[in-house]
Amino acid sequence: MEQLELRHLRLVCAIADTGGLRRAAALLGYSQPAVSTQLQRIEGYFGGELFLRSRVGVVPTPFGVQVVAQAREVLAQVDAIGRFPAAGTAGTGRALRLAATNTPILSGLVVRIREALPDLALTVSSVYSSAEIVELLESGALDAAIGTDYPGRELQHSDAVAHRGIVTEPSSVALPADHRLAHRSEVSLSELAEDAWFVTPDDGAGWPEVFYEACQEAGFRPATVHRFLGDLRQLQGLIAAGLGVAVVQATFRPSAGVLVKPLTGRPVWCRYVLAWQPSGVADETVETVHRCATAAYRELSLHVPHFQPWSTPGPGTPRR
């Protein structure tokens, strides 16, 4: 493939959004063999694999995460060319009630939205459960939200709500700085079988079931589980004190007494999604919020030390 075209970027994003070649083919109106062939050509162009097959479909490789993020930015800018706010939507009358679950991209997202849409009356609220987010959207109490789901457990909602993937990332593990595995660059889940775990409550989207399923596949069930729903400083303090370990988001930053390590084999994945009310939010606003969310995540990932080995191609993987 000599040239990269917009349709190739749309294909890559469709695969990332749907989590499967067959689902992406159905979304785009292609046959599955055609999608598979095109993906091979695209990967040949970039010089590295963009997706890996898993028990629940396909997930982006480290290189793929970066390619998908950049593809979304390009497509958002292209789709915005020639678009202007519909009559009556500009000015101080526009408003957006935005909610977000536990995500580190929120601050960067809000800053970017305010820069991109200075006339938008934006209000932000925190909602832990993605299931509750869906309920609030369907009832009209929210306009848009950042939620989470997991590969094979796509966010469920009625036709009154739409959603779109932002990024799919592998989870990491936070350890005390004096942990017996502190010297390791990666840690396998099975090596933590005897540790106590801090586990957050049901998020209405598949957590903590995906964690327990990963533990079961690793050959154990956690013997000691601390149910925890608090701020990150509290969690960091408890881990630093040696009271347990925790599965954390890939962009979770180390702190005094706390190390963050990638999990070998990437057994736990999480996807950030933008969900909204199509009847109440203009397409231009949706595109802007999604672009801002993608950019916020990408900037955040560039400043997390343990994230870098995971999010860049290995030696010998060319980039064009």
Residue pairs with C-beta under 8 A, 6 or more apart in sequence:
1 8
1 41
1 42
1 44
1 45
4 42
4 45
6 74
6 75
6 78
8 38
8 42
8 45
9 71
9 74
9 75
10 28
10 75
11 24
11 28
11 35
11 38
11 39
11 42
12 39
12 42
12 50
12 64
12 67
12 68
12 71
13 68
13 71
13 72
13 75
14 24
14 27
14 28
15 21
15 24
15 35
15 39
15 50
15 51
15 58
16 51
16 60
16 64
16 68
16 165
16 168
17 24
17 27
17 164
17 165
18 24
18 27
18 57
19 56
19 57
19 58
19 59
19 151
19 152
19 154
19 168
20 57
20 58
21 32
21 35
21 36
21 39
21 58
22 32
23 57
24 30
24 35
25 31
25 32
25 34
25 35
28 35
30 38
39 50
39 51
42 50
43 49
43 50
45 320
46 63
46 67
46 319
46 320
47 313
47 317
47 318
47 319
47 320
48 61
48 63
48 313
48 317
48 318
48 319
49 61
49 63
49 64
50 60
50 61
50 63
50 64
50 67
50 68
51 58
51 59
51 60
51 61
51 64
52 58
52 59
52 60
52 61
54 151
54 269
55 152
56 151
56 152
57 151
57 152
59 151
59 168
59 170
59 266
59 269
60 67
60 68
60 168
62 310
62 311
62 312
62 313
63 312
63 313
63 317
65 167
65 168
65 169
65 301
65 311
66 298
66 311
66 312
68 167
69 167
69 294
69 297
69 298
70 298
72 290
72 291
72 294
73 291
73 294
73 295
73 298
76 287
76 288
76 290
76 291
76 294
77 291
79 287
80 284
80 287
80 288
83 284
85 282
85 284
86 282
89 282
90 119
91 119
92 119
92 121
94 117
94 119
94 120
94 121
94 285
95 120
95 121
95 122
95 123
95 143
96 113
96 120
96 121
96 122
96 123
96 143
96 144
96 281
96 285
96 289
97 123
97 125
97 141
97 142
97 143
97 144
98 110
98 113
98 122
98 123
98 124
98 125
98 142
98 143
98 144
98 145
98 146
98 289
99 124
99 125
99 126
99 127
99 133
99 136
99 142
99 144
99 145
99 146
100 106
100 109
100 124
100 125
100 126
100 127
100 145
100 146
100 147
101 126
101 127
101 128
101 129
101 130
101 133
101 145
101 146
101 147
101 148
101 203
102 128
102 200
103 146
103 148
103 249
103 272
104 249
104 251
104 252
104 300
105 146
105 166
105 251
105 272
105 293
105 296
105 297
105 300
106 124
106 146
107 296
108 292
108 295
108 296
108 297
108 299
108 300
109 146
109 289
109 292
109 293
109 296
110 122
110 124
111 296
112 292
112 295
112 296
113 120
113 122
113 288
113 289
113 292
114 120
114 122
116 288
116 291
116 292
117 285
117 288
120 285
125 142
127 133
127 136
127 145
128 201
128 203
128 229
129 202
129 203
129 204
129 205
130 147
130 148
130 149
130 155
130 203
130 204
130 205
131 203
131 204
131 205
132 204
133 142
133 145
133 147
133 204
133 275
134 147
134 155
134 156
134 157
134 161
134 204
134 275
136 142
136 145
137 143
137 144
137 145
137 157
137 160
137 161
137 275
137 276
137 277
138 157
138 158
138 160
138 161
140 277
140 280
142 277
143 276
143 277
143 280
143 281
144 274
144 275
144 276
144 277
144 281
144 285
144 286
144 289
145 274
145 275
145 276
146 166
146 272
146 273
146 274
146 275
146 293
147 155
147 163
147 205
147 272
147 273
147 275
148 203
148 205
148 207
148 270
148 271
148 272
148 273
149 155
149 205
149 206
149 270
149 271
149 273
150 205
150 206
150 207
150 210
150 269
150 270
150 271
151 168
151 269
151 271
153 205
153 206
153 210
155 163
155 205
155 273
155 275
157 163
157 275
160 277
160 278
160 279
161 275
161 276
161 277
161 278
162 275
162 276
162 277
162 278
163 273
163 274
163 275
163 276
164 273
164 274
164 275
164 286
164 290
165 271
165 272
165 273
166 271
166 272
166 273
166 274
166 290
166 293
166 294
166 297
167 271
167 272
167 294
167 297
168 269
168 270
168 271
168 272
169 249
169 250
169 251
169 269
169 270
169 271
169 272
170 250
170 262
170 263
170 266
170 268
170 269
170 310
171 247
171 248
171 249
171 250
171 263
171 268
171 269
171 270
172 247
172 248
172 249
172 250
172 252
172 260
172 261
172 262
172 263
172 306
173 187
173 189
173 192
173 245
173 246
173 247
173 248
173 260
173 261
173 263
174 235
174 236
174 239
174 245
174 246
174 247
174 248
174 252
174 258
174 259
174 260
175 181
175 182
175 187
175 239
175 245
175 258
175 259
175 260
175 261
176 182
176 239
176 240
176 241
176 242
176 245
176 257
176 258
176 259
177 240
177 256
177 257
177 258
177 259
178 242
179 242
179 245
179 259
181 187
181 191
181 192
181 261
182 259
184 261
185 261
185 262
185 309
186 261
186 262
186 263
186 264
187 261
187 262
187 263
187 264
188 218
188 263
188 264
188 265
189 214
189 215
189 218
189 263
189 264
189 265
189 267
190 218
190 219
190 220
192 245
193 215
193 218
193 219
193 220
193 222
194 223
195 222
195 224
195 244
195 245
196 222
196 223
196 224
196 225
196 226
196 243
196 244
196 245
197 222
197 224
197 225
197 226
197 244
197 245
197 246
197 247
198 226
198 228
198 235
198 238
198 239
198 243
198 244
198 245
198 246
199 208
199 211
199 222
199 225
199 226
199 227
199 228
199 246
199 247
200 207
200 208
200 227
200 228
200 229
201 208
201 227
201 229
202 208
207 270
210 268
210 269
211 247
211 268
212 221
212 222
214 267
214 268
215 221
215 222
217 267
218 267
224 244
226 238
226 243
226 244
228 234
228 235
228 238
228 246
232 252
235 246
236 255
236 257
236 258
238 244
239 245
239 246
239 257
239 258
240 255
240 256
240 257
240 258
241 257
247 263
247 268
248 260
249 270
250 262
250 301
250 304
250 307
250 310
251 297
251 300
251 301
251 304
251 307
252 260
252 304
253 260
253 304
254 260
254 305
254 306
260 304
260 306
261 306
262 306
262 309
262 310
272 293
272 297
274 286
274 289
274 290
274 293
276 286
276 289
301 307
301 311
302 308
313 319
